Amino acid sequence: MHPSLAPHLHSECLEVIEQLHRCHQEHPFRKFVGKCNDLKRALNACLKEENLRKRRRNLEEARKREKAVRNPYSE
């Protein structure tokens, strides 16, 4: 299961999302027997990488905020 695939939420994975939607539209029954599985795996990998980048960025920002709170007069 993946999160919402709204285009504005996943700009980095937009191409893979569009390919997966197109595959599902072109193969409405074959998608149930694995026709689109390669695209699904690619999407999962892209979403995972995107999530890791967001987590790293959030951690860096949190460390900066914490440092500013702990030492408000250092800067």
Backbone torsions as a table, in degrees:
resi	resn	phi	psi	omega
1	MET	NA	140.8	-179.4
2	HIS	-123.3	164.7	179.3
3	PRO	-70.8	179.9	176.9
4	SER	-56.0	136.0	-176.8
5	LEU	-100.6	32.5	178.0
6	ALA	-62.2	134.5	-175.7
7	PRO	-57.6	-34.8	-178.0
8	HIS	-73.9	-14.1	179.9
9	LEU	-89.3	-26.1	-173.7
10	HIS	-133.6	67.4	-177.2
11	SER	-65.9	-29.1	-178.8
12	GLU	-73.1	-26.5	-176.7
13	CYS	-108.7	15.1	-173.0
14	LEU	-59.4	-41.0	-178.1
15	GLU	-63.4	-43.4	-179.6
16	VAL	-68.1	-37.6	177.9
17	ILE	-61.4	-45.5	179.6
18	GLU	-63.8	-40.1	178.4
19	GLN	-63.7	-41.3	179.6
20	LEU	-65.4	-44.2	177.4
21	HIS	-61.1	-41.9	179.8
22	ARG	-63.8	-41.8	178.5
23	CYS	-61.5	-43.4	179.8
24	HIS	-65.3	-35.4	178.8
25	GLN	-72.7	-39.3	-177.7
26	GLU	-76.1	-24.8	-176.7
27	HIS	-130.7	70.6	-173.8
28	PRO	-63.5	-26.7	179.7
29	PHE	-104.2	-35.0	-178.5
30	ARG	-69.5	-19.5	178.0
31	LYS	-62.7	-24.9	-179.6
32	PHE	-77.7	-16.2	-179.6
33	VAL	-111.7	18.4	170.8
34	GLY	102.2	10.9	-178.9
35	LYS	-60.9	-36.1	-174.8
36	CYS	-105.7	14.8	-175.2
37	ASN	-63.5	-36.5	179.7
38	ASP	-63.2	-40.6	177.3
39	LEU	-67.4	-37.0	178.4
40	LYS	-63.3	-42.1	177.7
41	ARG	-64.6	-41.5	178.4
42	ALA	-63.2	-40.2	178.3
43	LEU	-65.0	-43.8	178.8
44	ASN	-60.1	-42.4	179.2
45	ALA	-64.7	-42.1	179.5
46	CYS	-64.6	-45.2	179.8
47	LEU	-64.6	-36.8	178.3
48	LYS	-64.5	-46.3	179.2
49	GLU	-63.3	-40.8	177.8
50	GLU	-61.8	-43.1	179.2
51	ASN	-63.0	-42.4	178.6
52	LEU	-63.3	-40.5	177.6
53	ARG	-62.6	-42.6	179.0
54	LYS	-64.3	-41.1	179.9
55	ARG	-63.8	-42.8	178.6
56	ARG	-62.4	-45.1	180.0
57	ARG	-62.7	-43.7	179.1
58	ASN	-63.9	-38.7	178.6
59	LEU	-64.2	-44.2	178.3
60	GLU	-60.7	-44.5	179.0
61	GLU	-64.5	-39.3	179.4
62	ALA	-65.3	-39.4	178.3
63	ARG	-65.4	-38.9	177.2
64	LYS	-63.6	-44.9	179.6
65	ARG	-63.8	-41.8	179.8
66	GLU	-63.1	-42.5	179.1
67	LYS	-62.2	-40.9	178.9
68	ALA	-65.4	-35.9	179.8
69	VAL	-73.2	-40.4	-177.8
70	ARG	-72.5	-33.3	-179.1
71	ASN	-128.5	73.5	-174.4
72	PRO	-68.3	-19.8	-176.6
73	TYR	-105.4	7.5	-176.5
74	SER	-77.9	-21.4	-177.0
75	GLU	-100.0	NA	NA
